[in-house]
Amino acid sequence: MLTDRQGGRLLERLDAVRQDDLPSLHTLAAGIDRDLDAVIAGFNLLRKRTLLYR
């Protein structure tokens, strides 16, 4: 998601993780949900910096 700049698919991928039978990934998804605004801001910052340094 980071290297291909697909941050817009984050919510879709989190939903897919919740449907899988992998409890450790459920924990990761819950952690991302708790601070979703910061995760989205990080994606946006990465995208802006990438565009700036091209």
VENRA-V599026 format. One record per backbone hydrogen bond with DSSP energy under -1.0 kcal/mol. NH is the residue of the N-H (numbers start at 1). CO is the residue of the C=O. E is the energy in kcal/mol with one decimal. If there is no record, write none. Layout:
nh->NH co->CO e->E
nh->NH co->CO e->E
//
This chain:
nh->6 co->1 e->-2.9
nh->9 co->6 e->-2.0
nh->10 co->7 e->-1.8
nh->13 co->9 e->-2.5
nh->14 co->10 e->-2.6
nh->15 co->11 e->-2.0
nh->16 co->12 e->-1.7
nh->17 co->13 e->-2.2
nh->18 co->14 e->-2.1
nh->19 co->15 e->-1.2
nh->25 co->22 e->-1.1
nh->26 co->22 e->-1.6
nh->27 co->23 e->-1.9
nh->28 co->24 e->-1.6
nh->29 co->25 e->-2.7
nh->30 co->26 e->-2.3
nh->31 co->27 e->-2.0
nh->32 co->28 e->-2.3
nh->33 co->29 e->-2.6
nh->34 co->30 e->-1.9
nh->36 co->33 e->-1.2
nh->39 co->35 e->-1.9
nh->40 co->36 e->-2.7
nh->41 co->37 e->-2.2
nh->42 co->38 e->-2.1
nh->43 co->39 e->-2.0
nh->44 co->40 e->-2.4
nh->45 co->41 e->-2.6
nh->46 co->42 e->-2.4
nh->47 co->43 e->-2.3
nh->48 co->44 e->-2.4
nh->49 co->45 e->-2.6
nh->50 co->46 e->-2.2
nh->51 co->47 e->-2.2
nh->52 co->48 e->-2.0
nh->53 co->49 e->-1.9
//
